[in-house]
């Protein structure tokens, strides 16, 4: 089960989750990156490395979203609820800097991303479920 518990009131939220294997259990993630903005392209740059996988999550009050060309969509929820909020998550192979991006039909957005570190040189990543990450906007 995935349970989201909010510490305070929020008027907008999107959540999901994925399960990954092959992730280092001692140091599973690198440094998270977040960004907000007002344009029709939500982007965030993440410091990563070859062999890692970067996972993102985006929230925006839009009715349609499209994942960046080099990313693999893990889940998308378009036009949620009465206010038409949308969210999604994707992944991309790690590199020195990875730009995670989504395009959409509105202007306000927030996005977060984090690199997953591999368990070992011979380990490979495998996604175990179809949902991924959590992000909210107040």
N, C-alpha and C positions, 0 to 999 in steps of 0.2 A: 504494500500500500504506500502511496505517496500522500503525505499530510502536510498542508501548508497552514502554519499558525502565524497570524499577524500580531505584532506587538502593539499596534495602534490602528486607528481607523484609516482606511484607504478607499478611494472612490473608483480606482481602476486597477485591475490585476489580471495577469495571465500567468499560468503555471503549467508545468509538465515535468517529466523526468525521463532519463534513460539510464540504462545499466550497461556498463562496459567491463570487459575482461582484459587482462594484459596490462593493467594500470599498476604502477608501483604502489605498494601498500604503505610504505614509510613516508614517501614524499609524492603523493598522487597528482599534485597540480603545481603549475608555475604561478606567475603573478597574474591576477585578474586585471582586465581592462574594461572601463566603462565609458560611455559617451552619451550625450543628449544633444538634440538639435532641432532645427526647424527648416527642413528641406524635404524633398521627395526621395532622398537616399539616406538611409541610416547606415553609418559605418563606424567601425572601431578598429584600431590597429593594436595587435597583440604581439608581444615579444614571445618567441617560441624557438624551436630548434627542429632540425631534421629528426625524424623518428617519433616526434610527438604528434598528437591530434588536438586541434583547437576546436572547442565546442562553444557556440554562442546561443543567446536568446534575445529576441527583440520584442518590444511592445510598442504599439502605436494605435492611436485612435483613427484607424483607416478601415476601409471596407475590403481592400484587396492588397496582398503583399506578394512579392516575388523574391526568391532567394538569389544571392549572387551567383554568377556563372560558374565559378570554380568550387562552389560549396555543394555538399550533399544535404538536402533537406531531411531533417529527422522528424519534424512534425510542423504542421501549420494549422492555425485556426483563424479563419477569415470571418469578419463581420459577426463578432460574438455579442450577443445581447442587444438591448434596445439602443445603446449608444454606438454600435458598430465597431467595437474594439477588435484588434487583431494581434496575433502573436505567432512566433515560430522559433524554431531552433534548427541549427545546421552544424555541420562539421567540415573541417578541411585539414589536409595534411600540414604538419608543422614545417616551418622554415624560419629564417632569421626574424622577419616580421611578416605576420599574416594579417591581411585586411579582410574583415568579415563585413558583408554588406547585404542590404535588402532594399528594394525599391518599393514604393507604395504610392497611394493616391491622396495623401494628406501631408502635413508639414511637421507636426510635432512627433518626436520619437525618443526612445531610450533603448540602448543596447548594451549588453555585457558579454564578455567572452573570457575563456580561460583555457590554457593548454593542459592537456593530460599527459603525464610523464609515463613512459613505458617501464614495465617491470624489469626488463633486461634486454640486452642486445638481440637475443633470439626471439623475444616475445613479440607477438603481434596483437593488435587491437581487434576486438570483435564486439560489435554492439549487440546487446542482448534483448533490448526491448525497443518500442517504437516511440517513446516520448523522451523529451530532453530539456532540462534546465528550468529556471524560474526567474522571473524579473517582474518588478512592480513599479508603478509610477504613482506618486501622490499628487 
